[in-house]
Amino acid sequence: MNIKKQIFVYFLALSAAAAAQQIPDYNERALFLLKDSLASGSVLQPQVEATEGSIDPAEYITGPGDKLFISISGIEDVNLNLVINQEGQLFIPHVGGIDLKDNTFAKAKEKIKAAINRYYKNVDVFISLVDFRKIKVSLLGDVRRPSSFVLPGNSRLIDLVMASTGLNQTSNYRNIKIISRGGDTVTCDLLSFIRFGSRSQNPMLHEGDAAIVDRINETVSVFGPVKYPAIYEYVAGETADELINLAGGFLFNAKKDTIEIVRYSADGKTLTSSYYSYNQLVNEKTVLYPQDKILVRGIPDYYTEKLVRIDGFVEHPGYYKINENKTTLSDIIKEAGGFRNNASLIEATLSRSMGSVEIDPELERIKLIPRAELTDDEYDYLKAKSRQRTGKVVVDFVKLFKDNNQEENVILRRGDIINVPEAKNYVIMLGQVVSPGNIMYQEGLTVYDYIKLAGGYSWRALEGDVRVVKANTGEWVDADDVDKLDPGDTIWIPENPPAPRFWDIFKDSLTIIGQVASVVAATVAVIIATR
């Protein structure tokens, strides 16, 4: 299965599971959910290497298979490459055996030096770990394939997870238990390591350790202006401020004085709300309960960018600040230095994207109907909607800036875009004329004047159906209904469809004649039979 199919199946399953219970949805979960389907998950995996090339001597536990280099410098230099045997003993010639089983490497070096100093006097001793042993550890519980793994001795929890075939969508990342061979148990929050590098939550593994991944049962949530709003696994004893910090802390517009904690009452049916300031949460260490939701509000209009943009043929295009409910279109054009000489006021537009995007259910319905099955009204509605420019504000720039008609002087809103294109000092001739193309605009000329300038109609022109597409609205108008042409308008002369070919007519005629003959013959046969 390729990665796209895996992603699809994962999210499909995640949606189904979410319908039954809340599933944590922070992004880091994807790191371990979609592993390569060819990963073996076998007991022996020599290709896996630990992520760290060095160790902390106070943390690393020595054991059978570790390779040590020991250098003894004095009157006579002695260099030794030794391996701890399967009983945890290190044998040094002339010194004897030293029990290093279950010692940290720091403690092991102390014991080795003490043993050497009993035999060699006044020498310098250097000890280093040349190569790690292999350890056998297990990943069990709610994982894709519970199994044992052979890893380098300096491997950590995340190395074990990465060596596996992945976790499940219901795996609890924040309450992974590591049980040692001796029965000691530690609980790790893998998310804290991934997000903050907390090494205590990604401990070094030891021979015989078993990592148990629990199944998600209880969750908590934090929503609002924090860096990582999401549903998280519940961790017993976690406080509200700790969860907010795990969520990355507040964004700049967070309202920190009225943080709401929504909690179920003891009956598990009634929701209650309590309000805190962030300082209260820190000082009082408010402990969270399963299914708690932390709701952080945002400060309204905080650092809201109240800008508009002007593109095209003004003296200084770019972004401009507006005063809400005050700055008008003419104010901004003036601030931008006014129009350049070749600006087209006829085609200038004001677009507005703020507000909800409305879906037209009637248009969506009509788009699914084949053209042949559309009524005339439905087809006209489809054409009208296709010409509609989303977000366009109806403003006549010519009336405003040439005629000083203040009714067109709209008040701008943040996010508005003003576009002033270059003037098209020509009329576009399209379709069945002798010389289609652009003809320089001349005030007062009619549609038919421009057709003459283009060489007249071509022999396939449908002369009675000439249309004009207006530059500023996109509207299609019959040539006879156009009072005045403007620069940028398009005159379209459609093609007269060709007459049917003779052979097609001849074949259709033969077919019809044959059908008529068959009907006549059948009628005659019936008449004869009745006599």
VEXLUMGU-978161 format. One record per residue (C-alpha): residue number from 1; residue in three letters; chain; x, y, z. Coordinates in Angstrom, 3 decimals. Example, Ala and Ser with C-alpha at 12.3 -4.5 7.8 and 13.67 -1.06 7.14 Angstrom:
<recs>
{1 ALA A {12.300 -4.500 7.800}} {2 SER A {13.670 -1.060 7.140}} 
</recs>
This chain:
<recs>
{1 MET A {0.000 0.000 0.000}} {2 ASN A {1.507 3.356 -0.982}} {3 ILE A {1.787 6.263 1.430}} {4 LYS A {-1.259 8.136 0.023}} {5 LYS A {-3.474 5.101 0.552}} {6 GLN A {-2.048 4.640 4.042}} {7 ILE A {-2.841 8.245 4.917}} {8 PHE A {-6.385 7.875 3.570}} {9 VAL A {-6.996 4.664 5.519}} {10 TYR A {-5.527 6.207 8.661}} {11 PHE A {-7.715 9.290 8.607}} {12 LEU A {-10.789 7.225 7.702}} {13 ALA A {-10.185 4.990 10.683}} {14 LEU A {-9.392 7.987 12.858}} {15 SER A {-12.719 9.618 11.948}} {16 ALA A {-14.602 6.413 12.785}} {17 ALA A {-12.814 6.067 16.126}} {18 ALA A {-13.346 9.728 16.965}} {19 ALA A {-17.085 9.205 16.563}} {20 ALA A {-16.951 6.689 19.418}} {21 GLN A {-14.448 8.506 21.667}} {22 GLN A {-12.177 11.514 21.692}} {23 ILE A {-8.825 10.812 20.045}} {24 PRO A {-5.841 13.136 20.597}} {25 ASP A {-5.234 15.146 17.440}} {26 TYR A {-1.895 16.901 17.899}} {27 ASN A {0.401 16.739 14.868}} {28 GLU A {3.219 14.726 16.442}} {29 ARG A {1.073 11.602 16.476}} {30 ALA A {1.584 11.274 12.720}} {31 LEU A {5.311 10.600 13.330}} {32 PHE A {4.651 7.038 14.452}} {33 LEU A {1.325 6.169 12.854}} {34 LEU A {2.299 5.831 9.177}} {35 LYS A {5.407 3.669 9.183}} {36 ASP A {6.721 1.839 6.120}} {37 SER A {4.536 -1.217 5.558}} {38 LEU A {7.655 -3.227 4.606}} {39 ALA A {9.217 -2.821 8.059}} {40 SER A {9.840 -6.307 9.370}} {41 GLY A {9.295 -5.895 13.093}} {42 SER A {11.443 -9.012 13.576}} {43 VAL A {13.317 -9.918 16.724}} {44 LEU A {16.719 -9.368 15.124}} {45 GLN A {17.208 -6.020 13.403}} {46 PRO A {20.943 -5.360 12.993}} {47 GLN A {20.254 -2.480 10.625}} {48 VAL A {18.837 -0.334 13.438}} {49 GLU A {21.305 2.112 14.964}} {50 ALA A {20.856 4.262 18.031}} {51 THR A {20.319 7.954 17.514}} {52 GLU A {23.161 8.938 19.875}} {53 GLY A {26.804 8.161 19.210}} {54 SER A {27.962 9.014 22.720}} {55 ILE A {26.770 8.100 26.177}} {56 ASP A {26.516 9.649 29.616}} {57 PRO A {28.806 7.510 31.851}} {58 ALA A {26.526 8.203 34.814}} {59 GLU A {23.504 6.868 32.862}} {60 TYR A {24.800 3.997 30.722}} {61 ILE A {24.595 0.566 32.386}} {62 THR A {27.370 -1.839 31.489}} {63 GLY A {26.671 -5.456 30.694}} {64 PRO A {27.732 -8.559 28.743}} {65 GLY A {29.067 -7.695 25.284}} {66 ASP A {30.391 -4.204 26.026}} {67 LYS A {33.867 -3.717 24.572}} {68 LEU A {36.346 -1.706 26.649}} {69 PHE A {39.760 -0.229 25.903}} {70 ILE A {42.086 0.029 28.883}} {71 SER A {45.475 1.753 28.742}} {72 ILE A {47.897 1.501 31.672}} {73 SER A {50.801 3.978 31.411}} {74 GLY A {53.818 3.774 33.720}} {75 ILE A {57.259 2.184 33.557}} {76 GLU A {55.712 -0.162 31.065}} {77 ASP A {52.713 0.657 28.841}} {78 VAL A {49.907 -1.890 28.652}} {79 ASN A {47.015 -1.557 26.187}} {80 LEU A {44.085 -3.951 26.404}} {81 ASN A {40.909 -4.508 24.367}} {82 LEU A {38.532 -6.485 26.558}} {83 VAL A {34.900 -7.657 26.455}} {84 ILE A {32.592 -8.094 29.425}} {85 ASN A {31.615 -11.775 29.462}} {86 GLN A {28.096 -13.190 29.650}} {87 GLU A {28.240 -13.292 33.452}} {88 GLY A {28.982 -9.581 33.637}} {89 GLN A {32.649 -10.147 34.534}} {90 LEU A {35.646 -8.335 33.034}} {91 PHE A {38.919 -10.276 33.237}} {92 ILE A {42.133 -8.213 33.225}} {93 PRO A {45.437 -10.111 32.951}} {94 HIS A {47.476 -10.021 36.188}} {95 VAL A {44.543 -8.229 37.894}} {96 GLY A {41.759 -10.789 37.799}} {97 GLY A {38.011 -10.686 37.331}} {98 ILE A {35.876 -7.663 38.143}} {99 ASP A {32.067 -7.867 38.487}} {100 LEU A {30.626 -5.043 36.384}} {101 LYS A {27.076 -6.341 36.056}} {102 ASP A {24.372 -3.625 36.515}} {103 ASN A {26.900 -0.861 37.135}} {104 THR A {26.853 2.523 35.464}} {105 PHE A {29.869 3.066 33.245}} {106 ALA A {31.112 5.730 35.661}} {107 LYS A {30.937 3.243 38.551}} {108 ALA A {32.514 0.515 36.391}} {109 LYS A {35.514 2.765 35.631}} {110 GLU A {36.019 3.405 39.344}} {111 LYS A {36.010 -0.343 40.098}} {112 ILE A {38.424 -1.100 37.229}} {113 LYS A {40.861 1.633 38.311}} {114 ALA A {40.734 0.448 41.939}} {115 ALA A {41.514 -3.133 40.885}} {116 ILE A {44.379 -2.050 38.600}} {117 ASN A {45.904 0.203 41.276}} {118 ARG A {46.094 -2.776 43.633}} {119 TYR A {48.429 -4.518 41.180}} {120 TYR A {50.127 -1.632 39.344}} {121 LYS A {51.667 1.196 41.365}} {122 ASN A {52.057 4.818 40.220}} {123 VAL A {50.390 4.371 36.824}} {124 ASP A {47.888 6.367 34.785}} {125 VAL A {44.773 4.457 33.758}} {126 PHE A {42.599 5.410 30.760}} {127 ILE A {39.325 3.536 30.183}} {128 SER A {36.880 3.996 27.313}} {129 LEU A {33.847 2.212 25.915}} {130 VAL A {34.831 1.070 22.402}} {131 ASP A {31.552 -0.474 21.285}} {132 PHE A {28.070 -0.939 22.689}} {133 ARG A {26.622 -4.315 23.357}} {134 LYS A {23.271 -5.325 21.940}} {135 ILE A {20.284 -5.384 24.257}} {136 LYS A {16.965 -7.150 23.829}} {137 VAL A {13.920 -5.032 24.721}} {138 SER A {10.194 -5.332 24.023}} {139 LEU A {7.469 -2.995 22.783}} {140 LEU A {4.072 -4.262 23.907}} {141 GLY A {0.496 -3.127 24.395}} {142 ASP A {-1.539 -0.994 21.994}} {143 VAL A {0.989 -1.025 19.136}} {144 ARG A {0.752 -2.233 15.541}} {145 ARG A {2.918 -5.297 16.144}} {146 PRO A {3.968 -6.193 19.701}} {147 SER A {7.447 -7.677 19.530}} {148 SER A {10.956 -7.875 20.928}} {149 PHE A {13.823 -5.942 19.351}} {150 VAL A {17.603 -6.157 19.468}} {151 LEU A {19.070 -2.643 19.672}} {152 PRO A {22.427 -1.030 20.469}} {153 GLY A {23.038 -0.607 24.173}} {154 ASN A {22.710 3.188 24.087}} {155 SER A {19.161 3.116 22.664}} {156 ARG A {16.378 5.141 24.184}} {157 LEU A {12.602 4.859 24.214}} {158 ILE A {12.120 6.793 20.979}} {159 ASP A {14.629 4.495 19.222}} {160 LEU A {12.518 1.492 20.201}} {161 VAL A {9.342 3.132 18.885}} {162 MET A {11.048 4.130 15.629}} {163 ALA A {12.406 0.581 15.184}} {164 SER A {8.895 -0.828 15.436}} {165 THR A {6.235 -0.904 12.720}} {166 GLY A {4.435 1.984 14.401}} {167 LEU A {1.843 2.812 17.022}} {168 ASN A {-1.930 2.699 16.707}} {169 GLN A {-4.283 5.643 16.435}} {170 THR A {-5.502 4.773 19.930}} {171 SER A {-2.005 4.501 21.464}} {172 ASN A {-1.378 6.591 24.550}} {173 TYR A {1.859 8.523 23.897}} {174 ARG A {1.897 10.277 27.242}} {175 ASN A {1.645 7.317 29.603}} {176 ILE A {4.162 4.756 28.313}} {177 LYS A {5.379 2.470 31.101}} {178 ILE A {8.892 0.983 31.039}} {179 ILE A {9.183 -2.092 33.242}} {180 SER A {12.704 -3.232 34.000}} {181 ARG A {13.806 -6.846 34.341}} {182 GLY A {13.816 -6.327 38.090}} {183 GLY A {10.224 -5.083 38.133}} {184 ASP A {10.874 -1.360 38.555}} {185 THR A {8.448 0.840 36.587}} {186 VAL A {8.779 4.367 35.220}} {187 THR A {6.104 6.236 33.241}} {188 CYS A {7.209 8.392 30.299}} {189 ASP A {5.526 11.205 28.395}} {190 LEU A {6.935 10.764 24.897}} {191 LEU A {5.220 13.939 23.684}} {192 SER A {7.176 16.021 26.220}} {193 PHE A {10.414 14.700 24.754}} {194 ILE A {9.315 15.259 21.136}} {195 ARG A {8.107 18.772 21.840}} {196 PHE A {10.620 20.014 24.413}} {197 GLY A {13.506 17.527 24.394}} {198 SER A {12.859 16.430 28.003}} {199 ARG A {15.481 13.662 28.306}} {200 SER A {13.898 12.310 31.471}} {201 GLN A {10.873 11.375 29.355}} {202 ASN A {13.080 9.491 26.869}} {203 PRO A {15.153 7.247 29.139}} {204 MET A {17.939 4.919 28.093}} {205 LEU A {16.789 1.320 27.770}} {206 HIS A {18.400 -1.615 29.510}} {207 GLU A {18.573 -5.336 28.846}} {208 GLY A {15.167 -6.948 29.342}} {209 ASP A {13.157 -3.722 29.541}} {210 ALA A {9.550 -3.851 28.324}} {211 ALA A {7.828 -0.680 27.129}} {212 ILE A {4.064 -0.982 27.573}} {213 VAL A {1.908 1.380 25.476}} {214 ASP A {-1.554 1.797 26.985}} {215 ARG A {-4.759 2.427 25.047}} {216 ILE A {-6.300 5.890 25.260}} {217 ASN A {-9.159 6.035 27.702}} {218 GLU A {-9.236 9.556 29.115}} {219 THR A {-8.335 12.872 27.545}} {220 VAL A {-8.030 16.574 28.314}} {221 SER A {-8.173 19.475 25.864}} {222 VAL A {-6.919 23.001 25.446}} {223 PHE A {-8.453 25.316 22.852}} {224 GLY A {-8.016 28.913 21.809}} {225 PRO A {-4.983 31.114 21.114}} {226 VAL A {-2.215 28.717 22.197}} {227 LYS A {0.489 27.376 19.893}} {228 TYR A {-0.802 23.801 19.730}} {229 PRO A {-4.527 23.674 20.563}} {230 ALA A {-5.590 20.038 20.584}} {231 ILE A {-6.974 17.080 22.476}} {232 TYR A {-4.297 15.411 24.636}} {233 GLU A {-4.031 12.213 26.640}} {234 TYR A {-4.870 12.661 30.326}} {235 VAL A {-1.918 12.343 32.706}} {236 ALA A {-2.780 11.846 36.365}} {237 GLY A {-1.731 14.785 38.512}} {238 GLU A {-1.100 17.155 35.592}} {239 THR A {-2.017 20.765 36.321}} {240 ALA A {-3.734 23.263 34.048}} {241 ASP A {-0.630 25.440 33.644}} {242 GLU A {1.460 22.371 32.748}} {243 LEU A {-0.985 21.431 29.973}} {244 ILE A {-0.961 25.009 28.664}} {245 ASN A {2.845 24.879 28.568}} {246 LEU A {2.711 21.513 26.788}} {247 ALA A {0.434 23.192 24.241}} {248 GLY A {3.261 25.637 23.524}} {249 GLY A {2.047 28.467 25.728}} {250 PHE A {-0.088 31.437 24.798}} {251 LEU A {-0.180 33.307 21.524}} {252 PHE A {0.249 37.077 21.580}} {253 ASN A {-3.519 37.715 21.545}} {254 ALA A {-4.448 35.354 24.395}} {255 LYS A {-6.614 36.734 27.188}} {256 LYS A {-4.882 35.409 30.301}} {257 ASP A {-7.183 36.810 32.988}} {258 THR A {-10.306 34.741 32.261}} {259 ILE A {-9.240 31.191 31.416}} {260 GLU A {-12.205 28.849 31.600}} {261 ILE A {-11.981 25.218 32.717}} {262 VAL A {-15.023 23.192 31.700}} {263 ARG A {-15.469 20.071 33.815}} {264 TYR A {-17.991 17.287 34.234}} {265 SER A {-19.625 16.974 37.621}} {266 ALA A {-19.477 13.733 39.606}} {267 ASP A {-22.466 12.275 37.761}} {268 GLY A {-20.594 12.591 34.449}} {269 LYS A {-23.548 14.355 32.839}} {270 THR A {-23.474 17.978 33.963}} {271 LEU A {-20.874 20.489 32.780}} {272 THR A {-19.599 23.203 35.076}} {273 SER A {-17.308 26.164 34.361}} {274 SER A {-14.672 27.775 36.546}} {275 TYR A {-12.651 30.868 35.639}} {276 TYR A {-9.040 31.588 36.557}} {277 SER A {-6.259 33.961 35.723}} {278 TYR A {-3.068 32.341 34.506}} {279 ASN A {-1.282 33.481 37.670}} {280 GLN A {-3.919 31.653 39.724}} {281 LEU A {-3.367 28.472 37.764}} {282 VAL A {0.394 28.701 38.329}} {283 ASN A {0.156 29.543 42.040}} {284 GLU A {-2.684 27.211 42.950}} {285 LYS A {-1.505 24.327 40.738}} {286 THR A {-5.035 23.475 39.635}} {287 VAL A {-5.057 19.735 38.948}} {288 LEU A {-6.929 18.542 35.875}} {289 TYR A {-9.473 15.730 35.758}} {290 PRO A {-10.367 13.443 32.852}} {291 GLN A {-12.323 15.164 30.044}} {292 ASP A {-11.475 18.671 31.339}} {293 LYS A {-11.350 21.366 28.678}} {294 ILE A {-9.258 24.517 29.016}} {295 LEU A {-10.736 27.356 26.987}} {296 VAL A {-8.504 30.356 26.324}} {297 ARG A {-10.170 33.453 24.880}} {298 GLY A {-8.611 35.875 22.442}} {299 ILE A {-8.389 39.642 22.825}} {300 PRO A {-10.657 41.102 20.106}} {301 ASP A {-9.108 43.420 17.515}} {302 TYR A {-5.654 42.929 19.030}} {303 TYR A {-2.926 43.604 16.476}} {304 THR A {-5.537 43.333 13.722}} {305 GLU A {-3.981 44.520 10.483}} {306 LYS A {-6.294 47.194 9.104}} {307 LEU A {-4.742 47.431 5.684}} {308 VAL A {-5.932 47.606 2.091}} {309 ARG A {-3.944 46.965 -1.073}} {310 ILE A {-3.792 48.955 -4.289}} {311 ASP A {-2.510 47.237 -7.415}} {312 GLY A {-1.897 48.596 -10.872}} {313 PHE A {-1.672 52.045 -12.371}} {314 VAL A {-1.546 54.439 -9.430}} {315 GLU A {1.532 56.434 -8.566}} {316 HIS A {2.414 54.376 -5.476}} {317 PRO A {0.812 50.902 -5.434}} {318 GLY A {1.075 48.821 -2.275}} {319 TYR A {-0.471 48.476 1.182}} {320 TYR A {-2.157 51.341 3.029}} {321 LYS A {-3.497 51.712 6.559}} {322 ILE A {-7.161 52.616 6.977}} {323 ASN A {-9.188 53.998 9.853}} {324 GLU A {-12.117 51.705 10.458}} {325 ASN A {-15.509 53.069 9.349}} {326 LYS A {-13.860 56.266 8.172}} {327 THR A {-11.347 55.875 5.314}} {328 THR A {-12.985 56.056 1.879}} {329 LEU A {-11.946 54.911 -1.566}} {330 SER A {-11.067 58.435 -2.688}} {331 ASP A {-8.954 58.941 0.476}} {332 ILE A {-6.761 55.965 -0.368}} {333 ILE A {-6.419 56.838 -4.062}} {334 LYS A {-5.303 60.317 -3.023}} {335 GLU A {-2.811 58.859 -0.522}} {336 ALA A {-1.473 56.589 -3.289}} {337 GLY A {-0.677 59.658 -5.400}} {338 GLY A {-3.678 59.409 -7.726}} {339 PHE A {-4.044 57.600 -11.018}} {340 ARG A {-1.341 57.425 -13.669}} {341 ASN A {-2.094 58.772 -17.118}} {342 ASN A {-2.684 55.345 -18.635}} {343 ALA A {-4.976 54.068 -15.861}} {344 SER A {-8.335 52.597 -16.872}} {345 LEU A {-11.099 53.857 -14.610}} {346 ILE A {-13.645 51.899 -16.615}} {347 GLU A {-12.020 48.554 -15.674}} {348 ALA A {-10.902 49.523 -12.153}} {349 THR A {-12.360 47.249 -9.460}} {350 LEU A {-12.741 47.004 -5.705}} {351 SER A {-12.747 43.464 -4.276}} {352 ARG A {-13.686 42.467 -0.744}} {353 SER A {-12.886 39.076 0.761}} {354 MET A {-13.872 39.690 4.389}} {355 GLY A {-16.977 37.902 5.607}} {356 SER A {-18.365 34.455 5.007}} {357 VAL A {-18.192 32.815 1.622}} {358 GLU A {-21.740 31.978 0.635}} {359 ILE A {-22.458 28.806 -1.285}} {360 ASP A {-25.235 29.076 -3.862}} {361 PRO A {-27.133 25.747 -3.664}} {362 GLU A {-29.102 26.571 -6.819}} {363 LEU A {-25.902 27.092 -8.815}} {364 GLU A {-24.435 23.842 -7.470}} {365 ARG A {-27.603 22.020 -8.558}} {366 ILE A {-27.622 23.511 -12.058}} {367 LYS A {-23.935 22.697 -12.617}} {368 LEU A {-24.771 19.001 -12.335}} {369 ILE A {-27.429 19.111 -15.096}} {370 PRO A {-26.349 18.449 -18.716}} {371 ARG A {-26.750 21.454 -21.010}} {372 ALA A {-29.396 19.713 -23.118}} {373 GLU A {-31.629 19.263 -20.063}} {374 LEU A {-31.402 22.839 -18.784}} {375 THR A {-34.392 25.140 -19.107}} {376 ASP A {-33.825 28.573 -20.635}} {377 ASP A {-34.102 30.223 -17.221}} {378 GLU A {-31.612 27.790 -15.680}} {379 TYR A {-29.149 28.366 -18.516}} {380 ASP A {-29.476 32.150 -18.206}} {381 TYR A {-28.915 31.885 -14.439}} {382 LEU A {-25.799 29.743 -15.017}} {383 LYS A {-24.378 32.278 -17.464}} {384 ALA A {-25.096 35.169 -15.123}} {385 LYS A {-23.415 33.438 -12.170}} {386 SER A {-20.388 32.488 -14.272}} {387 ARG A {-19.878 36.172 -15.080}} {388 GLN A {-20.173 37.146 -11.428}} {389 ARG A {-16.857 38.251 -9.915}} {390 THR A {-16.545 36.895 -6.395}} {391 GLY A {-16.101 39.617 -3.817}} {392 LYS A {-16.494 42.478 -6.293}} {393 VAL A {-17.966 45.644 -4.784}} {394 VAL A {-20.123 47.624 -7.203}} {395 VAL A {-18.320 50.940 -7.646}} {396 ASP A {-18.272 53.211 -10.688}} {397 PHE A {-14.779 54.720 -10.673}} {398 VAL A {-15.643 56.991 -13.595}} {399 LYS A {-18.584 58.564 -11.779}} {400 LEU A {-16.571 58.965 -8.585}} {401 PHE A {-13.328 60.387 -9.927}} {402 LYS A {-14.510 62.207 -13.061}} {403 ASP A {-18.030 63.279 -12.131}} {404 ASN A {-17.328 63.601 -8.361}} {405 ASN A {-20.388 61.509 -7.532}} {406 GLN A {-19.884 60.872 -3.793}} {407 GLU A {-22.511 58.146 -3.753}} {408 GLU A {-19.802 55.914 -5.250}} {409 ASN A {-17.280 56.824 -2.523}} {410 VAL A {-17.521 53.639 -0.448}} {411 ILE A {-15.966 53.217 2.998}} {412 LEU A {-13.148 50.675 2.860}} {413 ARG A {-12.730 47.612 5.044}} {414 ARG A {-9.554 45.769 5.985}} {415 GLY A {-8.436 43.320 3.351}} {416 ASP A {-9.995 45.260 0.466}} {417 ILE A {-8.085 45.109 -2.830}} {418 ILE A {-8.226 47.956 -5.345}} {419 ASN A {-7.080 47.074 -8.837}} {420 VAL A {-6.484 49.734 -11.471}} {421 PRO A {-5.466 48.127 -14.796}} {422 GLU A {-3.789 49.784 -17.727}} {423 ALA A {-6.222 51.417 -20.136}} {424 LYS A {-7.013 49.435 -23.242}} {425 ASN A {-7.218 52.098 -25.940}} {426 TYR A {-8.651 49.653 -28.392}} {427 VAL A {-11.707 47.555 -29.165}} {428 ILE A {-11.241 43.800 -29.570}} {429 MET A {-12.654 42.262 -32.761}} {430 LEU A {-13.341 38.568 -32.287}} {431 GLY A {-14.855 36.008 -34.592}} {432 GLN A {-15.995 36.126 -38.203}} {433 VAL A {-14.531 39.362 -39.581}} {434 VAL A {-11.939 39.625 -42.322}} {435 SER A {-9.211 40.971 -39.977}} {436 PRO A {-9.890 40.012 -36.333}} {437 GLY A {-7.721 41.702 -33.690}} {438 ASN A {-7.460 45.016 -31.830}} {439 ILE A {-8.611 48.283 -33.381}} {440 MET A {-7.656 51.595 -31.783}} {441 TYR A {-10.602 53.087 -29.911}} {442 GLN A {-12.232 56.126 -31.460}} {443 GLU A {-14.905 58.058 -29.614}} {444 GLY A {-18.313 57.956 -31.324}} {445 LEU A {-17.811 54.943 -33.582}} {446 THR A {-20.557 52.289 -33.584}} {447 VAL A {-20.284 48.499 -33.593}} {448 TYR A {-20.791 48.417 -37.343}} {449 ASP A {-18.139 51.098 -37.880}} {450 TYR A {-15.600 48.848 -36.195}} {451 ILE A {-16.739 45.861 -38.265}} {452 LYS A {-16.041 47.927 -41.420}} {453 LEU A {-12.604 48.865 -40.053}} {454 ALA A {-11.921 45.150 -39.561}} {455 GLY A {-12.597 44.522 -43.277}} {456 GLY A {-16.268 43.642 -42.923}} {457 TYR A {-17.927 40.314 -42.305}} {458 SER A {-16.244 37.108 -43.429}} {459 TRP A {-18.277 34.726 -45.606}} {460 ARG A {-19.206 32.522 -42.587}} {461 ALA A {-20.386 35.389 -40.370}} {462 LEU A {-23.774 35.211 -38.657}} {463 GLU A {-24.511 38.879 -39.288}} {464 GLY A {-27.779 39.065 -37.394}} {465 ASP A {-26.364 37.810 -34.097}} {466 VAL A {-23.452 40.184 -33.284}} {467 ARG A {-22.694 40.545 -29.564}} {468 VAL A {-20.685 43.032 -27.497}} {469 VAL A {-18.936 41.910 -24.293}} {470 LYS A {-18.602 44.947 -22.016}} {471 ALA A {-15.153 45.325 -20.469}} {472 ASN A {-16.255 46.570 -17.067}} {473 THR A {-19.082 44.079 -16.399}} {474 GLY A {-18.515 41.099 -18.688}} {475 GLU A {-22.118 41.462 -19.822}} {476 TRP A {-23.107 40.211 -23.284}} {477 VAL A {-25.249 42.744 -25.168}} {478 ASP A {-26.867 42.611 -28.613}} {479 ALA A {-25.077 44.946 -30.989}} {480 ASP A {-28.309 46.861 -31.692}} {481 ASP A {-28.758 47.577 -27.970}} {482 VAL A {-25.303 49.120 -27.429}} {483 ASP A {-25.550 52.902 -27.057}} {484 LYS A {-21.847 53.502 -26.589}} {485 LEU A {-18.677 51.444 -26.889}} {486 ASP A {-15.872 51.801 -24.366}} {487 PRO A {-12.151 50.954 -24.599}} {488 GLY A {-11.601 47.280 -23.902}} {489 ASP A {-15.019 46.162 -25.154}} {490 THR A {-15.114 43.046 -27.314}} {491 ILE A {-17.208 42.760 -30.480}} {492 TRP A {-17.960 39.121 -31.239}} {493 ILE A {-19.317 37.960 -34.579}} {494 PRO A {-20.375 34.290 -34.318}} {495 GLU A {-19.948 31.731 -37.056}} {496 ASN A {-22.882 30.660 -39.172}} {497 PRO A {-23.089 26.876 -38.774}} {498 PRO A {-22.436 25.039 -42.076}} {499 ALA A {-25.308 23.396 -43.952}} {500 PRO A {-25.584 19.591 -43.787}} {501 ARG A {-23.448 17.714 -46.322}} {502 PHE A {-25.249 16.200 -49.359}} {503 TRP A {-24.234 12.656 -48.508}} {504 ASP A {-25.646 12.982 -44.972}} {505 ILE A {-28.946 14.245 -46.383}} {506 PHE A {-28.963 11.445 -48.976}} {507 LYS A {-28.373 8.746 -46.331}} {508 ASP A {-31.065 10.156 -44.039}} {509 SER A {-33.503 10.294 -46.983}} {510 LEU A {-32.843 6.673 -47.916}} {511 THR A {-33.423 5.616 -44.321}} {512 ILE A {-36.736 7.464 -44.154}} {513 ILE A {-37.877 6.096 -47.532}} {514 GLY A {-36.984 2.570 -46.425}} {515 GLN A {-38.987 2.946 -43.233}} {516 VAL A {-41.993 4.297 -45.167}} {517 ALA A {-41.761 1.393 -47.648}} {518 SER A {-41.742 -1.095 -44.797}} {519 VAL A {-44.859 0.463 -43.296}} {520 VAL A {-46.649 0.403 -46.697}} {521 ALA A {-45.690 -3.239 -47.295}} {522 ALA A {-46.922 -4.241 -43.854}} {523 THR A {-50.227 -2.426 -44.441}} {524 VAL A {-50.762 -4.138 -47.826}} {525 ALA A {-50.015 -7.512 -46.264}} {526 VAL A {-52.620 -6.941 -43.581}} {527 ILE A {-55.259 -5.911 -46.155}} {528 ILE A {-54.623 -9.015 -48.318}} {529 ALA A {-54.766 -11.251 -45.273}} {530 THR A {-58.143 -9.890 -44.239}} {531 ARG A {-59.630 -10.702 -47.685}} 
</recs>
